[in-house]
Amino acid sequence: MSEPSYPPELRYHREHDWARIEGDVATFGITWFAQDSLGEVVFFEPPAVGSQVTQHEPYTEVESVKAVSDVIAPLSGEVVEVNEALVERPDAINSDPYGDGWLIKVRLADPAEGDALLARDEYVALLG
C-alpha cells in the first residue's frame, strides 16, 4: 500500500493503532502511518486467545527490518481471535493494514472506551 489511507469508519488511537468496532467486538490493527514508519514487518507473535488487553497498554510486538515496536491496545477486553495468517505472512501488515493485516479481535470490556478514540479527521490532523 503506497498511498496513505485512513478509513473513515475506523476509530484511531494516538499511538497509531486502529479499531473497527462492531457491536461488542472490535478488530485491532496498526495504521498506515505505523506500518510505513516501521518498514517491512518480518515478525508478529499474536497474544493468546482468552488473554486480556488493556486500553493504552502494549499487548504484543511487531518486528520490522528497522525495529521492534510495541502494539498498543486502543480498547480493553478479551482476545477472542487472532490473525494466525500473519505468523506466516507478517508482510500483510504492510500491504493491507486494514484488511488482511488486522491483528486481533477483542470482546470489549467497556464499549464506552471507544469514545476516547479519534475519528479519522482528528487522527489525520494529529499526524500533521
N, C-alpha and C positions, 0 to 999 in steps of 0.2 A: 504494500500500500504506500504509494509515493506521496500523495497529497494529504495534508492534514484533514482529518474528518472527526466530527463530534456529533453523533446522532442526537437530535432534539428530544427524543423520548427517554433518554437515559438521565440519571442523576449522577453528579460528579463530586468526588472528594478532593480536597485541596492537595492531597498527596498523589494525584494523578491516577486515581482508581475510579472505576465506574460501577454503577449498579442499575440493573434492569429489574424493576420491582413489578411483580405480577402476583397480586393477592398477598399471601403471607410468605411467599418465596421470592428471593432475589438472586439473580445471576450476577457474579462479580467478574471483573477483568481489569486490565490496565489500559490506559488511554493511548491514543495515537502518539501524543506527546511523550509519554513514558517509554513506549517501545522504541520510538525514534531516538530518544536520548540514550537508551541502553545500547542500541546497536543490535546486532544479531543475537537473539536469545538461543542459548545452547543447552539449557537445563532447567527443568521445572519439576519440583517434587511436591505434589499436592498434599494438603493436610488429610488426615484420616476422616472418612465418613463417620459422623457421630461426634466429632470433636466440636468444641465451641470456639467461636471467633468473637472478638470484642471490638466494637467501633473504635476507630483511631489507633488500633494496635496491630502490629505485624502478625500475619497468620501463616506466611510462607516466604520463600525467597525465589527469585528468578536469577539465573546466572547468564550473563552475556559474555561476548568476547572482551568487553570492556570492564565489567564489574559484577559483583553480586549485590543485589538490591532487595531490601525488604518489600513485601507487598502488604499494604495497609488495608484493613477491613473498613469499608465505607459504612457498614451496619453490623449490628451484633446478632448472633444466632447460632444455630446448629448446622454444621455441614451435612447436607443431605445427598449431594452428588459432587463428584469431581470429574474434570475433563481428562480422563485417562489417556486419550489420544495424544495429549501434549507431552507425555512421558517419552513417547517415540518420536514425536514431531513438534518439538517446542517452537520451531520457526513459524508455526501457525499464529503465534502471538504477534509476530511482526507482520505477516502477510494479511491477517484478518482479525485484528484485535477485538472487534465487536461481534464477530460471528464464530468461526471455528476456533478462535483463540481465547474464548471465555475460559475462566479458571475453575470456579466452583459455584455451586448453588447452595443457598443457605435458607433455612426456615427461620424467619425473623422472630427475634425475641420481643422487639418493640417496634412495630411499624412506624411509630411517630418519629423515630430517629431519622427517618428519611427527610423530614422537614429541615434538618440541618445541612443537607447536601445541596450542592449548587445546581442550578439549571444550566443548560448548555451555554447560554449567553454570558452568565456570570462566570462560568469556568473559562471560556474563551477570553474574557476580559482579564481574568487572573493571569493568563499566560502572557498578556501584554501584546 
